[in-house]
Amino acid sequence: MNKESTNLEVLSTRSGFNSAVRHINKTIEISGALGPGANLGDLLYERGDETLSGERSALLLRMLLVDKLGYKTVSSNLEAVTSDVPALAAEFATWKGVDLVAVYHHPDLGLLVANPKVAEELADFGMLRKRELLVMYAGKGGAPADEACQKAAETAIALFEGGKAKAPQEILKGGFAVKKLKKAKASHEDEARAPASRSKAAKAKKPAKAPAKAGSGRIIFTMTGQPEKKARVAPPVVTVAAPAISKGPVRMTPMYSVIVSNELFHNGNVEAWKRIITSYKAKYPELQVFIYYEGERILDINTLFKWGKVKHGSAIMFAVSGNDIKDVAKLQRYLAQGASSKFEAFLHGPVNNVLRLFG
């Protein structure tokens, strides 16, 4: 099987074909919107479309910025990192002679895309980490990219690495000013109204037919156009409401610090943290809590006790990812108490009982 047939294999199934068509239609739509003064990072941020995040956004970057517009690119596995990423936006906003798109390969969230001139978008990068990949795209929209774009990309990378690089004078004047974003709101209300709308539409279109006899089937059509008969199956009984699904690319909060005030972060503290985080995720199942210690992500909280290194005064970091993030301050307060001598307040009740800490 040659390379071309392998690339087209996704089109051999109906779901794969439909997915490819949807992606192509969205790419064409974004390509048409990527006119003079438009920024790809802004367009993706405003759309808030989760199907255009991660690897899908990587396809857009290559097709639109590199192949179509010929942007210059500079990449770096960061040798150092700036302590305040959003603060860079003020500097980049003065670079009106060049369009910039920053791409950070986050170790937990995957590929993140932003217009580095907008602090709100850069904040989604969270805290940058050394040795992770950062790619900067620089160009002039539909005009050919020049040597000034190459210098701009190199200077931007240096600033992300905490350097004191100065922007070339030729990129300070132009038409690539920051524009006010029109962030698409989360569609929770639309999703809540959708079932009712579909129900009304179904009632309006429902033909007056006699009820089908028990055991009868219904005819549907496959992708090939041939009828296929399927047995009628009774709908399942829903006993628990499914959680709402967040829309749009996943965001992550900055890192928050929790200082261990107990003389040792022992097994009791570990169990308290488990119950606190379980309670948080029970309230907000669409959100994720990430724990870090000494720069390393902790996948199993038990290791914080097993290491025997987490003692009084140590700092454990955490962050929350998802959309519509809530109660982070309350989560931090509970985790601080769980890391203190008052941890036992979270250990009452049955072992498998979920605490109602967040309402």
N, C-alpha and C positions, 0 to 999 in steps of 0.2 A: 504493500500500500504506500503510494507516494505521499509527499507532504501535502499536496493540494487536496487530495481525497481525504486525508486525515483532518484537515481544517474544516472540510465541508461535512464531516460526519455528524455534527450537531444538527444539521438540517434533515437528517434521516428520520427524525421522530416529530410528531405533531407538536409536542411541547417545546422541543428545541427549535423548530422552525418558527413557531409563534413568538418565542422569546427573542430570536434573532431579528424578526420583523419589528417587534416593539422597540428594540434597541436601535435599529436603523432609523426608524421614524423619529425617535427622540434625538438621535445624532443629527439628523437633517434639520430638525426644529432648532436645536441649539446652534448649529452652524449658521442658520439664517439669522439668528439673534446676535451672533458674534460679529457685529458690525463695528464701525469706527467708534472708538471710545469704550466699547464693551469689554468686560473682563471675564474669562472663563470661570475663575474662582467665584466671582459674584453671581454668575448665572447658575452655577451648581448650588450655591448657598441659598439663593432666593427660591429655587425650585424645591429644595428639600426632598429630593426624590431618592429613596434608599436604593432603588434599582440602578442608580447612576453613581453609587459609591464604590469604594474598594477597587477591584480589578476592572470593573466597568468604566470607572473614571480614568483608569490608566489607558484604556483604549481611546477615550476621547482626547487625552493629552497628546498621544502619538499622532492620531489622525488629524486633529484640528490645529494644534500648535506647531507640531514639527512638520508633518507632510504638507498641510495646507498653507500655513502662515510662515513657516520657516524660522521660527523663534530660535534664538541661541539658548543653549542649555549648559549649565554648570552643576555638577553634583559633588557631594562630599559625604563621606562617613565621618561625621562630626568629631573633630579632634578635641574640641572644647565646646561649651554651650553658654549662651548668655543667660543670665538669671531672670530677666524680665522680657519674655518674647513679645507680648502685646505692645510694649513701649517702643519697639522698632517701627511700628506702623506710622508713628509721627514723622520719623525720618523718611521712610519710603514714600509717604504722601507728598513730599516735596519733589519727588522725582517725576515731574509731569511730562517729561520727554520720552518716557518709556513705559510700556505695559509689563507688569510683573505677575507671575503665577508661581506660588511656592507649593511644593509637594513634600510632605514628610511621611516617611514610612514608620508609623508608630508601632512599637513592638507588641502592643495589646489591641489596638483599634484598627490596625492595618493602614492602608494608604489614605492620607488626608490631604485635601486640596484647599488652598485659600488664596485670596488676594492679599498679599502682605501689607498693602496700604491701608487695610481695614482692621482695626484692633479687635473688633468683635469676631472676625473670622480667624485671626491669628490665635486668639484665646483658646480656640478649639484644639490647637496643637498640644495644649497642656504644658507640662515641663519637658523640654527637650532633653534627650539623653545622649551621652557620648557614644560614638561608634554606630549610631543609627543613621540611615541614609536620608539626606535632604537634597532635593533637586530644585534648582531655580530656573524658570523659563523667563526670558526677556525678549521683547520684540516691539514692533510698532504697528500692531493691528494688521491691516492689509498691505502696508508699505513694507519693502524689504528691510530685514534686520541688518544693522551695520555693526561696526566695531564698537560703537558706544554701547550697544545692547550687550555685547560680550563683557565689556568692562562692568556694566551695571550688574549683571548676574554674578560676576566674580566678587564685586564689592558687597553685594547682598549676602552672599555665603559667608564672607569674612565677618560681617556684622552679626550674623546668627551665631558665629563661633566666638563672639565676645570681643572681636577686634575693634580697632579705632579707625577703620578705613574711611576715606573721604570720597564722596560721590563725585564723578566727573562733571564738570560744568555743563557739558553738552546734553546731559539728560535732565536738567532742572527745569527747562522750559518746553512746553508742548501742550497737547490736548488730552493727555491721559490723567485727568484730575479724578479724585475720589468722588463717586456719586452716591447719593442716598440709596440705601438698600430697601427693597420691598420684600422683606422676608415672608415667605408663605407660612401662614399659621398652621399649627397642627390640626389635622382634620378630624379630631375626636367628635366635635359636634356634627360634622357632616356624616361621620360613620354612624353616629347615634340616630341621625335622621334617615339614613339610607335604607335600613330595614323597613321602616314605616312606608317610605316612598315606594320601595319595591313591592310591598304588600298591597298598597293601593293600586299600583299599576297592574299587579297580577289579578286583582279582583276585577279591574276594568276590562282586562283582556280575556278573562276566564270564560270559555264558551259554555253554553248551557247544554251539558251532556249528561246522560245517565251515568251513574257511578259504575265503574268497572267491576266485573265479577271477580270474586276471590280467585287468585291464582292466575289472573290474566296478566299479560305483559304489555310493554309499550315499545313503540318503534322509535329508534333514534338513528341518525345518519353518521357514519364515520367519515374520516378525512377523504376516503376514496369515493364517497358518494353512495356506497352500498348500504342498504338498510341492515340494521343489526338489532336483534330482539333481545331485550334484557328483562329478567324477572323483576317484578315490582317488590321492592324491599321496604319494610316499615321504617319510618324515620326513627333514629335513636332518641331516647328520652334524655333531655339535658337536665342535669341535676345541679351543676355548678356553673355560674356565669364565667365565660372565658375572659381573660384579661384583655384590655384594649391593646392593640398593637401600635407601637409608636411609628410614626412616619418620618422619613428623612434620614440623612446620614447620622451616625451615632456621634455624640459629643462626649467630652470628658472634662470634669472639673479640674482645677489646679490641685496640686498635692496639699493635703491637710496633715498637720502634725499632731500626734498624740503622745504626750510625755508620760512615761511609766513612773507613777508615784509610789507604787508598791516597791518593797525592797527587792523583789524579784518577780518577773513576769512568769508565774508558775502555772500549773495545770488549772487552778481555779480561775485565773485570769483568762486563760485560753478558752475554757468552757463558757465563761461570761461573754467573751467576744463572739463565739459561735452563735450563742442565743440572740445576741443583739443584731448581728448581721442577718440571721435567719428571720427575725422579726421584721427587719427593714425590707428584705426581699419578698416577704409574704405580703407586705403592704404595697410594695412597688415591684411587681414581678418582672417588669420590662427593664429595670435598672440593674446594673452590675456594680459590685464593690470590689475594688482592687486594693490589695495590701502590699506594702513595700517595706523592706528593712535593709538598711545599708546599701540602697540602690538596687536591690534585687527584689523581683516580684515573689511574693509568698503564695504558693498555690495551696499549701496545707498549713493552717494556723498552728497545728500541733508542733511544727518544726520550730516555732518561736520559743517554745518551752524546752524542746529536746536539745536545741543548740546550747542552752544555758548561758547565752551571751546577753540576753535582754534583761538588764538589771535596772535598778533605780536611776532615773535621769535619762535613760535611753529614749530615743524618738522613733516611733513607728509611724510610717506615713500611709495615708489611704487616699483614694480618689473614687469618684462615682462616675459611671458612664451611662449614656442613654439620652433620651429626649425628655423634656419636661421634668428635669431633675428637681426633687423636693427634699426638704427636711435634712439637709446635709449638716446644718449647725446642730440640730438635735442629735443626729447620729454621732457627731464628734463629741458631744457632751456625754452621751451614753458610753462611748468607747473609752473616754477618759476615766469615767467612773469604773468601767470594767478593768482598767489597767491600774486601779488603785486598790487599797485595802478594803474598799467597800464593794468589791466584786460580788459578794454573796447575795446581794439584792437581786441579782439576775439568775440565781440558781434555784429559786423556790419553784415548787410544782413538779409535775411528772417530767421525766427526762425528755420525752418526745413532744411535750407541750410547747406551742409557739406563743411567745410573749406578745401581748398587745401593747407595744411601746409607742407605736406611731399612729394610733387611732384605729 
